[in-house]
């Protein structure tokens, strides 16, 4: 009975142990398969991101080259985009130039671009659109794209229109939602592809106005097929999607025939300019390197067999104690050896692992290593591996001396090419232990292998992107284009930059671009200020003297543009320069011509002064001749009133009063006209004017006019002005006097003199009242001679005061205007030179 219980206990314990070990091994297999899939998806993600960035860089650099052109036409566009013909851009159909045209300007735009070399261009506007986006210039990048899309209106494609407006608004590269290109709409359904367009706005170099957009159309299935050429070998089912509406919709898919749905799936995001794409991959976990689908079953059944053997041993030991004890010891040693081997497998199963003896023969090879190196690794000595397993050095051509490496007996890391795959191999010596090679216990090694093909391909694509950049930089004729890091050090140099500035690449790479500035500009910190302005504003125009390598100077003009990462942070700068020395010399010649013209103007001014003197003499003569009869009329009327007043009736005396008033009014008109004619010839004594004091003096002088009326004056904080005090006093007296006059029928009356703002070196003052006001329809008559908006019977005046005020303000370089409504009062605004600004300007000129 006791023996049966012992045997039952051993069987039960063995079953539990074998089942637990099998479940644990299954968990390890799943984890290792997931890690292998994560590595492959990461490599695919990097491949898509780096390839897409090459396309974005091509669009950005093309836009930068076009911005630097003084005029964009068919010839300059062809020259700027020519380097793209030498690049490998799968899926890209063409590089286009797109312009925005209002609905009313289609015919003018068509004629204008034909004149710029777009022969035969026919613009085809979409119906109902108020603003069109036409493709006017194009360079095909594939054989089937020649001429396709030229003249089309992208407004017909809502996805492209949204991306265009976003690129214009943000200023960064934009990627459209996927759609079928207009040029592909006529293809059979099985040949149509989901496509996107990459867009970058092009601004005018001097004004910052929108000139158009650089557009690259990309067919996504062709793009994805080429990009995933290497990663897709290890990912049987992979899909690239983009958001449309609120859901992800596939743009392209690669599926290995017979791959099936798979039991492992991964989804990652890929940032492309201002959009995110989704990369989804699925595979069968048992097909991945490092995942043996039957290892857990083998472990379970092996444990079960070992349990049965152990149970048999227990049964046997029950009959012979000493013999049973010896066999239990041997069985325990076997179990420990198997446990040690199992532990090594479990700890290293993620990558490929090969255990070698001291001679380099494979003692144990993991399933992952067999997948990487081939099934015959444990059947051949290391000396035959390079020929049988195609093991080469990193160049992929030189056989690798693996046997010599093993003999070093030291930890080593190398990169190999095995069967077309690029592997990172780490060789670690094992500590001395008994029986590794089954004989004398000498040292061996463990080789850990990791597939880095995807990472290497990604690095190659980065290098190709850098070559693209250099090709574009060297292809822009007449312009020196080079790139700076965030600190202003040169990181790339073009052949045109070397031709313009005289420096070879090895003398400028890594050095600050301040070396191209004059010593004075560099000492003043101009290079650093330009970098700060470009980082803040996006770009800055540069115009000034520069120094070549031989010390000669030239006049350079160009742009410094900030290059930003997708998160908006500054990654560096693109510097575009052009030698405009010839144009600068022409400008100096124009300045010299202007100086000569100014001399002629001065001579003509002297002639005008002489003519003005003669005119003033004439004015005095006319004034005297007009005043003489007026004085006679007034004098005789006065004598008639004094000598015969008692003999005249009331109406006759009233007639005499009107005669005298008319004569006096005519005298006032003559005085006003004389003052008006003198003003234009009168010399101005410009000095500091305390406007607030002038207001106080004028208000006191109007005391008689105000009398006992209920009228209140409010004076704000009035800044000092620069001008002629006597003339400005007339302005204040006329405007404040008019305010007092036109409020005589209002109680309480309010007059306000204030100041609004000082900008651009001018101060704006105003005089406001709550009096009669006037109709703004007749405001254009306010400042003309003899023009009145009220009846003389209601409000006295000559009609010259505001005309004279307008002329005084104009002579000071200012403006005057009014705002009013009948019965609601009037406000007169006028501007004068600000005293503080004038003093500051004189100090700067004097300094």
ABEGO torsion letter per residue (X at the ends): XAAAAAAAAAAAAAAAAAAAAAAAAAAAAAAAAAAAAAAAAAAAAAAAAAAAAAAAAAAAAAAAAAAABABBBAAAAAAAAAAAAABBBBGBABBBBBBBBBAAAAAAAAAAAAAAGBBGBBBBBBBGBABBBBBABBBBABAAABGBGBGBBAAABAAAAAAAAAAAAAGBBBBBBBBBBAAAAABBAAABBBBBBBBBBBBBAAAGBBAEBBBBBBBAAAAAAAAAAAAAAABABBBBBBBBEABBBBABBBBBBGAEAEABBBBBBBBBEABBBBBBBBBBAAABBGBBAAAAAAAAAAAAAAAAAAAAAAAAAAABAAAAAAAAAAAAAAAAAAAAAAAAAAAAAABBBBBBBAAGBBABBBAAAAAAAEAAAAABBAAAAAAAAGBBBAAGABBBBAAAAAAAGBBBBBBBBBGGBBBBBBBBBBBBBBGAAGBAGBBBBBBBBBBAAAAAAAAAAAAAAAAAAAAAAAABBGBBBBBBBAAGBBABBBAAAAAAAGBBAAAABGBBAAAABBAAAAAAGAAAAAAAAAAAAGBBBBBEBBBBAAGBBBBBBBBBBBBBBAAGBBAEBBBBBBBAAAAAAAAAAAAAAAAAAAAAAAAAAAAAAAAAAAAAAAAAAAAAAAAAAAAAAAAAAAAAAAAAAAABBAAAAAAAAAAAAAAAAAAAAAAAAAAAAAAAABBBBBBBBBAAAAAAAAAAAAAAAAEABBBBBBBBBBBBBBEBAAAAAAAAAAAAAAAAAAAAABOBBBBBBBBABBBGGBBBBBBBBABAEBBAAAAAAAABBGBBABBAAABBEAGAAAAAAAAAAAAAGBBBBBBBBBGAEBBBBBBBBBAAAAAAAAAAAAX
